Amino acid sequence: MPNRIKKIAVLTSGGDSPGMNAAIRSVVRTCAYHDVECIGIYQGYQGMIDDEFTALDARSVKGIINKGGTFLKSARSQEFRTKEGREKAHKNLLKHNIDALVVIGGDGSFTGGLVFNQEFGFPVIGIPGTIDNDIYGTTHTLGFDTALNTVVDAIDKIRDTASSHNRLFFIEVMGRDVGHIALNAGIAGGAEEILIPEEDLGLDRLVDSLNKSRKSGKTSSIVVVAEGDKIGKNIFELKEYVDQNMEGYDVRVSVLGHMQRGGAPSCFDRVLASRMGVKAVESLLEGKTNYMVGLLDSKMELTPLEKAIKGKTKINLELLRVSDIMTT
């Protein structure tokens, strides 16, 4: 394996997700395996600008594979959006004799990495870390599986209360642009309806569906709503509409919010992070740049960063059909 790269830096950027620490650990230990130095950058791209660098070795990352969040911290840097900010970052990388960069984050982070490479010819590889699972080029992003387990656990608990009081609960989950969390967790949690940005159910049809469920003998209902769903302005407007157009239900709202991002990563996410870290480092050592590592057909594959950024993930049509059948 060609090895002209002697020092690799790693950072986490954008929203945190479970599995980021496991990915950092994998990058560091893969570097150690190949006798390459590894540098951690605190606070994402802003840390590159502010020279917040630290040397990492195999022992530096012990005991973090089971930790949520990112010990390198994360930030969204407005300064890095400017040419002057990126020039500062580049000078700091050169000052520390860093040869390549691993970026763990979402499409915004990858956009920054792509622009940085185009301006300075600096080798960059991306690892997709976001609970929304909205990155093209991988079937699973880091944190998605853990977030699903968190949401399903919350739905199970809320259902206990819904059943005890004959209540209808609207449960909002993350997913501003895509409904992957809502669709998967809704099916696993036995939701009566699942509202996602990709499918416009409509208010009247929603009420008709809930009435049908009640006539079939259901005394309580769970409706899982992706935050980007287009039916109403927000989940509280949905509640008001149902309050006004349905009788017999005590309607409540539960917004799960940032709890979906936290917690120990699942086994799946720990293994995925480990595989992605190895693939990222070894791809850089092979001379590859401007790629994102991803899981496709159970294998680690590379997707050009530009394609990962511009590509759109698609909702699973089979899951939509399964959802329709399960809500009968």
C-alpha positions in Angstrom: 0.0 0.0 0.0 1.5 3.4 -1.0 2.3 5.4 2.1 3.5 8.9 1.2 1.0 10.3 3.8 2.6 10.4 7.2 0.1 12.4 9.3 -3.7 12.5 9.2 -6.0 14.8 11.0 -9.6 14.0 12.0 -12.5 16.3 13.0 -16.2 16.1 13.7 -18.4 18.8 12.3 -22.1 19.8 12.3 -24.7 18.0 14.5 -23.3 15.3 16.7 -24.5 11.7 16.3 -23.9 8.4 18.2 -21.0 6.6 16.7 -18.8 9.6 16.1 -16.5 8.7 19.0 -16.3 5.1 17.7 -15.3 6.5 14.2 -12.6 8.8 15.7 -11.3 5.7 17.6 -11.2 3.7 14.4 -9.4 6.5 12.5 -6.8 6.8 15.2 -6.1 3.1 15.6 -6.0 2.5 11.9 -3.4 5.3 11.6 -1.4 3.6 14.4 -1.7 0.2 12.6 -0.2 1.7 9.5 2.5 3.7 11.4 0.9 7.1 10.6 0.6 9.9 13.0 -2.9 11.1 13.9 -4.0 14.6 15.0 -7.4 15.4 16.5 -8.9 18.8 15.8 -11.3 20.2 18.4 -14.5 22.1 17.5 -14.6 21.1 13.8 -13.5 23.5 11.1 -13.4 26.3 13.7 -10.8 24.4 15.5 -8.7 24.2 12.3 -8.9 28.0 12.1 -8.1 28.5 15.8 -5.3 25.9 15.9 -6.9 23.6 18.4 -4.9 20.5 17.5 -3.9 17.6 19.7 -1.8 14.5 19.0 -3.8 11.2 19.3 -2.5 7.6 19.7 -4.1 4.3 20.3 -4.3 4.8 24.0 -5.8 8.3 23.6 -9.1 6.8 22.4 -9.5 4.0 24.9 -13.0 3.7 26.5 -14.8 5.9 24.0 -16.4 3.4 21.6 -19.4 3.2 23.9 -19.8 6.9 24.4 -22.3 9.1 22.5 -21.5 12.5 21.2 -17.9 13.4 20.2 -15.0 14.0 22.6 -13.4 16.3 19.9 -16.5 18.5 20.1 -18.4 19.8 17.1 -19.3 23.3 15.8 -20.7 25.0 12.8 -18.1 27.6 11.7 -19.2 30.7 9.9 -15.6 31.8 9.5 -14.8 28.7 7.5 -17.3 29.7 5.0 -15.0 32.6 4.1 -11.9 32.3 1.9 -9.9 34.1 4.7 -11.0 31.5 7.3 -10.1 28.6 5.0 -6.7 30.1 4.4 -6.0 30.3 8.1 -7.1 26.6 8.5 -4.8 25.6 5.6 -1.8 27.4 7.2 -2.4 25.6 10.5 -2.5 22.2 8.8 0.7 22.9 7.0 2.3 24.2 10.2 1.6 20.9 11.9 2.8 18.9 8.8 -0.6 17.3 8.3 -1.0 15.6 4.9 -4.7 14.6 4.8 -8.0 15.2 6.6 -10.9 12.9 7.7 -14.2 14.8 8.1 -16.9 13.1 10.1 -20.2 14.9 9.6 -23.1 15.6 7.2 -23.5 17.2 3.8 -22.7 20.7 5.1 -19.4 19.4 6.5 -18.7 17.6 3.3 -19.3 20.7 1.3 -16.7 22.5 3.4 -14.3 19.7 2.8 -14.9 19.7 -0.9 -14.4 23.4 -1.3 -11.2 23.2 0.9 -9.8 20.5 -1.4 -10.6 22.4 -4.5 -8.9 25.6 -3.2 -5.8 24.0 -1.7 -5.6 20.5 -3.2 -5.7 19.1 0.3 -6.7 15.4 0.5 -10.1 14.9 2.2 -12.2 11.8 3.0 -15.6 12.0 4.6 -17.4 9.7 7.0 -21.2 10.3 7.2 -22.3 11.1 10.7 -26.0 12.2 11.1 -29.0 10.5 12.6 -31.3 11.6 9.8 -29.8 9.1 7.3 -30.1 11.7 4.6 -26.7 11.3 2.9 -26.5 9.8 -0.6 -24.0 6.9 -1.1 -24.7 4.9 2.1 -27.6 2.9 3.3 -26.8 3.9 6.9 -25.2 7.0 8.4 -23.6 6.9 11.8 -26.1 7.4 14.5 -29.2 6.4 12.5 -29.6 3.0 14.0 -29.1 4.3 17.6 -31.6 7.1 17.0 -34.2 4.6 15.8 -33.7 2.5 19.0 -34.1 5.6 21.1 -37.3 6.7 19.3 -38.8 3.2 19.5 -38.1 3.0 23.2 -39.8 6.4 23.7 -42.8 5.3 21.6 -43.2 2.2 23.7 -43.3 4.2 26.9 -45.7 6.8 25.5 -48.0 4.0 24.3 -48.4 2.8 27.9 -49.8 6.2 28.8 -51.9 6.5 25.6 -53.5 3.1 26.3 -54.1 3.9 30.0 -56.0 7.1 29.2 -57.5 6.6 25.8 -55.3 9.2 24.4 -54.1 10.1 20.9 -50.4 11.1 20.9 -48.6 13.0 18.1 -44.9 12.2 18.5 -42.5 14.4 16.6 -39.1 12.9 15.6 -36.2 14.5 13.7 -36.2 14.5 10.0 -36.5 18.0 8.5 -36.1 16.9 4.9 -36.5 13.1 5.0 -38.7 10.7 6.9 -36.4 7.8 7.5 -36.5 7.9 11.3 -40.3 8.4 11.3 -41.0 5.6 8.9 -38.8 3.0 10.4 -39.6 3.9 14.1 -43.3 4.2 13.3 -43.5 0.7 11.9 -41.4 -0.7 14.8 -43.5 1.1 17.3 -46.8 0.1 15.9 -47.9 3.6 15.0 -51.4 4.1 13.6 -50.2 6.7 11.2 -46.8 8.0 10.1 -46.4 11.4 8.6 -43.3 12.1 6.5 -42.2 14.9 4.1 -42.1 12.6 1.2 -45.8 11.7 1.5 -48.6 14.3 1.9 -51.4 12.5 3.7 -53.5 15.6 4.1 -55.5 16.7 7.2 -58.8 15.4 6.2 -57.4 12.0 5.3 -55.5 11.9 8.6 -58.8 12.4 10.5 -60.6 9.8 8.3 -57.8 7.3 9.1 -57.9 8.0 12.8 -61.7 7.7 12.8 -61.4 4.4 11.0 -58.9 3.1 13.6 -61.3 4.1 16.4 -64.3 2.4 14.7 -62.2 -0.8 14.4 -61.9 -0.9 18.2 -58.7 1.1 18.9 -59.1 3.3 22.0 -55.8 5.0 21.7 -53.5 5.9 18.9 -49.9 6.9 18.1 -49.1 9.2 15.2 -45.4 9.6 14.4 -44.6 12.8 12.7 -41.3 13.8 11.0 -40.5 17.4 11.9 -40.4 18.3 8.1 -43.9 16.9 7.4 -45.9 19.2 5.2 -49.4 18.6 6.4 -49.5 21.4 9.0 -47.3 24.3 9.9 -46.2 22.3 12.9 -47.2 19.4 15.1 -49.3 21.7 17.4 -51.4 22.8 14.5 -52.1 19.1 13.8 -53.2 18.7 17.4 -55.6 21.7 17.1 -57.1 20.4 13.9 -57.8 17.0 15.3 -59.1 18.5 18.5 -61.6 20.5 16.4 -62.6 17.6 14.1 -62.6 14.5 16.3 -64.4 13.7 19.5 -63.6 11.1 22.0 -59.8 11.5 22.1 -57.6 13.4 24.5 -55.0 14.6 22.1 -51.4 15.2 23.4 -48.1 16.1 21.8 -44.6 14.8 22.5 -41.6 16.3 20.8 -38.6 14.0 21.3 -36.1 16.6 20.2 -32.4 16.3 20.9 -32.7 13.2 23.0 -32.6 11.4 19.7 -29.0 12.4 19.2 -27.7 11.3 22.5 -26.9 8.0 24.2 -24.5 5.1 23.7 -24.2 4.0 20.1 -25.8 0.6 19.2 -23.8 -2.4 18.3 -24.6 -1.7 14.6 -23.3 1.8 14.8 -20.1 0.8 16.7 -19.3 -1.8 14.0 -20.2 0.6 11.2 -18.0 3.4 12.7 -15.1 1.0 13.0 -15.4 -0.2 9.4 -15.8 3.4 8.1 -12.7 4.6 10.0 -10.6 1.9 8.5 -11.8 2.5 5.0 -11.3 6.2 5.3 -7.7 6.0 6.4 -6.7 3.3 4.0 -8.3 5.1 1.1 -6.2 8.2 1.9 -3.1 6.0 2.1 -4.0 4.7 -1.4 -4.0 8.2 -2.7 -7.8 8.7 -2.9 -9.4 12.0 -2.1 -12.7 13.8 -2.3 -14.7 10.7 -1.4 -17.1 9.7 1.3 -17.1 6.2 2.7 -20.4 4.4 2.9 -22.2 1.1 3.4 -23.6 -0.3 0.1 -24.7 -3.9 -0.3 -23.1 -4.7 3.0 -19.7 -3.5 1.7 -17.6 -0.4 2.4 -17.7 1.7 -0.8 -16.5 5.1 -1.9 -18.8 7.8 -3.3 -17.5 11.1 -4.7 -18.1 13.9 -2.2 -19.9 16.0 -4.8 -22.3 13.2 -5.5 -22.8 12.5 -1.8 -23.7 16.2 -1.3 -25.9 16.7 -4.3 -27.6 13.2 -4.4 -30.9 12.6 -2.8 -31.8 9.7 -0.6 -35.1 7.9 -1.5 -37.7 6.7 0.9 -38.2 2.9 0.9 -41.4 2.2 -1.0 -41.6 -1.3 0.4 -41.6 0.2 4.0 -44.4 2.6 2.9 -46.5 -0.4 1.8 -45.7 -2.3 5.0 -46.8 0.7 7.0 -50.1 0.9 5.1 -50.8 -2.8 5.8 -49.8 -2.6 9.4 -52.1 0.3 10.2 -55.1 -1.7 9.0 
